[in-house]
Amino acid sequence: MILSRYERMIARRYLLPGRGERFIVLVAGFSLGAVMLGVAALVIVMSVMNGFRAELFDKIVGLNGHAVVQGIGGRLTDWRDVVREAQATPGVTSAVPLVEQPLMSTYNGRVEAVLVRGMRVQDLRSNTTIGSKVIAGTISSLTPGSNRVALGSRLAESLGATVGSEITLINPAGQTTPFGTVPRYVNYTVAAVFEIGVYDFDKAYVIMPMEDAQTLLLLGDAVGMIELDTVNADKVGQILAPLAEKVGRFAVVSDWRQMNAQLFEALAVERVAMFVVLCIIILVAAFNIASSLIMLVRAKTRDIAILRTMGATRGAMMRIFMTVGVTIGTLGIIAGLILGAVFLFYRQVVVNFVQFVTGQELWDPSIRYLTELPSKPDPVEIVAIVLITALMTLLATVYPAYKAASTDPVQVLRYE
């Protein structure tokens, strides 16, 4: 919007009305604050929800892969052939055999349900999701036949176990005797404690070498599944379609979307709903700008009439008052972006402070999955928020500016 010199001067004067019009300044300040809070709320909420989804995706996929090939009946006996087939499939970057089974664990009289996962030593050591999250002990000491395991941090806390503790894993499907099935009790030394950051994983997982897991579960040389990673997680279905046809007789291919469908669909719906609800806050802020401009037009009616008699055009009046409204909106947008950035940077400090003041736990990992409040600002979304807010602000200025431009100087100055 190109303004002449006198139009810029008048717009600047109207942004800061005189002493008798402080109420208008107050209303304009409220309008600016409303825009600021609306933009900040949108940036914060969308960034947190993006971070929540990204963190969940990275950690769930980092531990479970983009897809798994599961044997029908829970066993894959010819798993080496399946691994070769998977590695030969275009788009597949890795194929890792796994043994996974829910069991019970006990230590010092405490009993906890666990999920035992057996991995080849080379795969275990190359897995950054586990290797980079070790908080005690070392993963390198897990070797076949060593009877050493790694525990999730929450599980270790529940059992009261630390590095060096000897826990017992109980496999109810033990050996069959004339008196029934005898459960297997096997002792393992805790060699490492890890914290992935996803509550369900840290609460349940027991990691051990695949050979030890096969012995514990009496699987022989069989495995339970093969974890697959691909070049593009969003196209995993297309990439693995040829493999699914080849193994369809004895195995099922399930990708990350199928295994976590309800969780990610719920996040997507909540994300859209929150965006719409928070846009309403910005709409209310735009109405506030319109209200403050209408009050300004009413207060400046005589000034507008004089300007019109001095030669100011209707278009000039439109531009002046639209500039005033757009300036308020722009300042609100800038302040909102700054406030949102500051909040996101100190988000965990804010959460801890509120928890300290209220005495309530706002971020319970057992409910929220993640141990900390995540954040991942999306530049495209932030630009969209700015554009939507600017558009609403611009539209809010049209009617008050039109009313100012429609002022009839003859009627206003008739009795002056």
Salt bridges, closest charged atoms under 4 A:
GLU7 OE2 - ARG319 NH2 2.80
GLU21 OE1 - LYS300 NZ 3.12
GLU55 OE1 - LYS59 NZ 3.30
ASP81 OD1 - ARG84 NH2 2.28
GLU85 OE1 - LYS246 NZ 3.40
GLU100 OE1 - ARG117 NH2 2.70
GLU112 OE1 - LYS203 NZ 3.90
ASP123 OD2 - ARG120 NE 2.74
ASP221 OD2 - ARG80 NH1 2.61
GLU227 OE1 - ARG117 NH1 3.59
ASP255 OD2 - ARG257 NH2 3.63
ASP303 OD2 - LYS300 NZ 3.96
GLU381 OE2 - ARG271 NH2 1.99
GLU416 OE1 - ARG302 NE 3.41
